[in-house]
Amino acid sequence: MDKQCDSDIKKARVINKLPVKLSSINQIEHLKKQGITFNKQSEDSAISYLSTFSYYFETCSYKKLFSKRVGGSRDGQYIDLDFDQLCKIEQLNRMFQILLLLITLAIESMRQKLS
């Protein structure tokens, strides 16, 4: 194997460690430490959202789309990111998935009728 492949395997082993499961309150605290605010949606509402409609890793996967601060006391924290924005992106993605499913089913139905 080449050096690049070895490096990629080592990185994958580090990345694939199982994350620690946090309670809902600890999840919110973790998000706050990352600079995510709860101005448009309360913390209680966020806990309810995560336990009812979604789960932490699904919702938080969208935070990678936002910029982080570089340097200073808030290094690595997200810039102007509110939890409500993550929820709206997730909801939009879910609607898009449903739309694609409906379009795919309609196309498949038409294909079967034509054959």
ROVOVO-452066 format. One line per 2 residues: number of its first residue (from 1); their letters; for each residue y, z, x of N, C-alpha, C, CB. Coordinates in pm, whole numbers, plus 50000, padded with zeros to 5 digits. Atoms other than C-alpha are relative to their C-alpha. Glycine has a CB too. Layout:
BEGIN
NUM = A = Y,Z,X,Y,Z,X,Y,Z,X,Y,Z,X  ...
//
This chain:
BEGIN
1 = MD = 49881,50000,50084,50000,50000,50000,50124,50000,50087,50001,50121,49905  49875,50002,49924,50353,49936,50112,50080,50128,49976,50083,49877,49964
3 = KQ = 49921,49876,50007,50614,50206,50163,50073,50015,49867,50102,50003,50114  49927,49995,50127,50808,50114,49848,49908,50049,49888,50058,49862,49966
5 = CD = 50096,49960,50103,50499,50153,49632,49969,50149,50012,49870,49918,50011  50024,49857,49978,50422,50494,49789,50116,50083,49948,49977,50029,50149
7 = SD = 49880,49929,50044,50779,50602,49722,50007,50005,49848,50126,49933,50058  49997,50005,50147,50759,50489,49358,49897,50094,49938,49976,49857,49952
9 = IK = 50104,49911,50051,50434,50680,49307,50044,50145,50012,49867,49978,50075  49953,49863,49981,50585,50998,49451,50108,50036,49899,50053,50020,50143
11 = KA = 49895,49977,50099,50890,50962,49227,49941,50019,49861,50101,49883,49999  50063,49990,50132,50667,50910,48922,49932,50135,49983,49897,49887,49981
13 = RV = 50065,49869,50009,50474,51229,49001,50103,50109,49973,49923,50031,50129  49895,49901,50022,50798,51426,49014,50056,49987,49859,50113,49984,50105
15 = IN = 49942,50025,50131,50933,51265,48697,49905,50043,49889,50035,49852,49984  50096,49975,50106,50612,51316,48498,49959,50146,49985,49878,49919,50024
17 = KL = 50027,49859,50023,50613,51695,48525,50036,50033,49856,50079,50091,50099  49974,49965,50139,50595,51846,48180,50125,50086,49990,49880,50073,49939
19 = PV = 49879,49919,50016,50930,51980,48060,49968,50134,49936,50104,49925,49916  50015,49868,50060,50967,52342,47962,50047,49991,49855,50081,50110,50079
21 = KL = 49963,50002,50141,50973,52386,47585,50101,50111,49972,49875,50015,49908  49893,49904,50030,51296,52554,47476,50006,50027,49851,50136,49947,50051
23 = SS = 49975,49970,50141,51372,52728,47150,50122,49921,49955,50021,50155,49976  49886,50076,50053,51629,52564,46922,50132,50052,50055,50001,50006,49848
25 = IN = 49876,49941,49949,51900,52805,47035,50017,49967,50147,50001,50154,49979  49993,50034,49857,51817,52745,47401,50027,49852,50022,49870,50039,50070
27 = QI = 49970,50143,49991,51825,52369,47342,50150,49976,49985,49922,49922,49892  49856,50013,50022,52180,52400,47210,50076,50052,50122,50044,50076,49872
29 = EH = 49936,49945,49880,52279,52619,47505,49987,49904,50118,49939,50137,50037  50022,50097,49892,52129,52364,47744,50095,49880,49985,49853,49952,50000
31 = LK = 49908,50111,50025,52333,52086,47581,50144,50039,50032,49989,49953,49854  49864,49953,49972,52651,52294,47606,50024,50008,50151,50024,50138,49936
33 = KQ = 49986,49995,49854,52588,52348,47980,50019,49861,50058,49877,50065,50062  49985,50138,49955,52570,51969,48013,50132,49939,49956,49884,49916,49950
35 = GI = 49868,50047,50040,52917,51938,47861,50004,49938,49862,50049,49902,50098  50004,50056,50135,52808,51827,47514,50062,50102,49905,49853,49964,49957
37 = TF = 49927,49911,50090,53037,51972,47248,49940,49998,49859,50149,49961,49995  50045,49990,50139,52975,52075,46888,50123,50015,49910,49902,50120,49981
39 = NK = 49876,49995,50077,53317,52005,46738,49985,49939,49861,50110,49928,50075  50013,50070,50127,53218,51761,46462,49880,50049,49919,49987,49851,50023
41 = QS = 50119,49947,50065,52889,51931,46383,49976,50139,50059,49874,49905,50021  50017,49863,49951,52830,52305,46406,49867,50016,50072,50009,50101,49883
43 = ED = 50125,49973,49929,52561,52455,46626,49886,50027,49901,50017,50121,50095  50103,49975,50102,52373,52577,46317,49953,49869,49936,50054,50094,49891
45 = SA = 50034,50130,50055,52387,52227,46174,49916,49918,50098,50127,49923,49962  50076,50071,49897,52259,52086,46504,49857,50053,50008,50069,50013,50137
47 = IS = 50134,49940,49999,51967,52330,46504,49920,49950,49880,50008,50156,49998  50066,50050,50121,51885,52227,46148,49961,49853,50015,50092,50018,49878
49 = YL = 50027,50143,49980,51911,51857,46239,49880,49980,50091,50124,49930,50058  50108,50016,49904,51680,51894,46538,49865,50045,49943,50030,50077,50127
51 = ST = 50126,49950,50054,51420,52088,46341,49955,49925,49875,50012,50147,49969  50034,50068,50125,51434,51875,46024,49987,49849,50015,50105,50031,49897
53 = FS = 49996,50145,49998,51525,51515,46099,49952,49937,50130,50139,49955,49973  50027,50058,49869,51454,51466,46465,49943,50107,50091,50129,49939,50062
55 = YY = 50036,49898,49903,51351,51642,46780,50086,49981,50124,49849,49993,50035  49906,49991,49888,51537,51734,47096,49996,49879,50093,49971,50124,50079
57 = FE = 50008,50107,49900,51408,51468,47336,50038,49865,49943,49861,49994,50058  49962,50127,50062,51455,51183,47089,50152,49990,49989,49935,49986,49861
59 = TC = 49855,50001,50017,51814,51276,47009,50072,49995,50134,50045,50123,49922  49931,49990,49871,51908,51360,47367,49974,49883,50093,49958,50126,50068
61 = SY = 50023,50117,49914,51765,51040,47511,50122,49908,50001,49875,49923,49952  49882,50086,50008,52087,50868,47402,50116,50048,50086,50045,49990,49856
63 = KK = 49889,49949,49918,52308,51088,47620,50011,49924,50132,49982,50149,50028  49997,50078,49877,52216,50866,47915,50098,49882,49991,49860,49948,50033
65 = LF = 49907,50111,50020,52447,50603,47765,50145,50039,50032,49992,49952,49857  49864,49951,49981,52753,50820,47836,50026,50038,50145,50025,50120,49910
67 = SK = 49960,49969,49862,52946,50887,48156,50003,50150,50025,50138,49941,50029  49994,49860,49957,52933,51210,48352,50118,50018,50095,49868,50043,50069
69 = RV = 49894,49965,49906,53203,51386,48551,49944,50001,50142,50063,50137,49964  50039,49998,49858,53192,51350,48929,50098,50090,50074,49998,49855,50061
71 = GG = 49917,49908,49924,53321,51635,49143,50064,50107,49912,50108,49925,50073  49932,49893,50072,53504,51949,49047,49904,50103,49945,50083,49943,49888
73 = SR = 50080,49889,50053,53383,52255,48864,49906,49955,49888,50091,50110,49949  50084,50049,50110,53233,52048,48581,49920,49877,50041,50086,49966,49878
75 = DG = 50076,50112,49945,53041,51805,48804,49868,49983,49925,49975,50020,50152  50126,50029,50067,52754,51636,48622,50002,50019,49849,49894,50084,50056
77 = QY = 49991,49983,50145,52875,51726,48272,50047,49870,49935,50097,50116,49965  49962,50120,50073,52919,51457,48010,50147,50005,49961,49912,49982,49876
79 = ID = 49858,50013,50032,53270,51332,47938,50015,49969,49852,50068,49890,50088  49968,50022,50141,53388,51364,47575,49879,49959,49917,50107,49895,49988
81 = LD = 50120,50030,50078,53039,51365,47426,49974,50115,49903,49876,49979,50093  50027,49902,50104,52983,51543,47097,49859,49976,49945,50106,49992,49887
83 = FD = 50136,50010,50053,52639,51614,46949,49995,49905,49881,49948,50138,49959  49994,50088,50116,52745,51428,46635,49987,49853,50041,50132,50021,49924
85 = QL = 50013,50138,49952,52775,51107,46839,49854,49966,50029,50085,49980,50128  50142,50022,49972,52414,51143,46955,49922,49982,49870,49941,50117,50081
87 = CK = 50067,50010,50130,52302,51195,46595,50028,49865,49934,50045,50113,49907  49964,50128,50062,52490,50888,46473,49932,49883,50070,50151,49981,50001
89 = IE = 50070,50106,49927,52343,50669,46747,49853,49999,49962,50016,50018,50154  50141,49992,50038,51996,50794,46661,49978,49947,49859,49951,50145,50010
91 = QL = 50012,50047,50138,52050,50729,46290,50017,49848,49993,50104,50069,49911  49980,50145,49995,52180,50379,46365,49875,49932,50055,50123,49966,50088
93 = NR = 50122,50055,49943,51875,50312,46581,49886,50002,49898,49960,50077,50126  50106,49988,50102,51644,50435,46304,50019,49894,49891,50000,50141,49938
95 = MF = 49974,50102,50101,51815,50206,46049,49968,49860,50053,50147,50006,49954  50030,50128,49937,51786,49914,46291,49849,49976,50006,50062,49993,50142
97 = QI = 50146,50012,49996,51413,49980,46334,49943,49968,49862,49936,50130,50053  50045,50027,50137,51363,49985,45956,50035,49857,49961,50062,50100,49901
99 = LL = 49958,50136,50030,51560,49662,45921,49909,49898,50069,50145,49978,50044  50090,50091,49928,51348,49492,46188,49861,49999,49937,49989,50042,50148
101 = LL = 50130,49994,50067,51032,49612,46015,50001,49919,49871,49961,50146,49971  49990,50074,50125,51148,49473,45680,50008,49850,50024,50121,50046,49920
103 = IT = 49989,50142,49966,51244,49139,45837,49864,49947,50045,50106,49977,50110  50131,50042,49950,50909,49120,46016,49900,49988,49885,49948,50100,50105
105 = LA = 50091,50006,50115,50719,49196,45694,50031,49880,49911,50007,50129,49919  49961,50116,50081,50918,48931,45504,49956,49870,50066,50152,50000,49977
107 = IE = 50042,50121,49927,50850,48669,45773,49849,49984,49992,50046,50006,50147  50147,50005,50006,50480,48757,45778,49953,49960,49860,49939,50136,50039
109 = SM = 50035,50035,50138,50464,48733,45398,50025,49852,49974,50080,50085,49901  49968,50142,50017,50634,48392,45402,49901,49913,50076,50144,49970,50048
111 = RQ = 50094,50077,49919,50401,48271,45677,49866,49989,49929,49982,50065,50139  50129,50001,50070,50095,48369,45475,50006,49912,49876,49959,50141,49962
113 = KL = 49985,50084,50118,50229,48194,45164,50001,49852,50036,50127,50036,49924  49992,50140,49958,50294,47874,45359,49869,49947,50056,50109,49985,50104
115 = S = 50125,50051,49942,49948,47859,45514,49887,49995,49902,49959,50085,50116
//
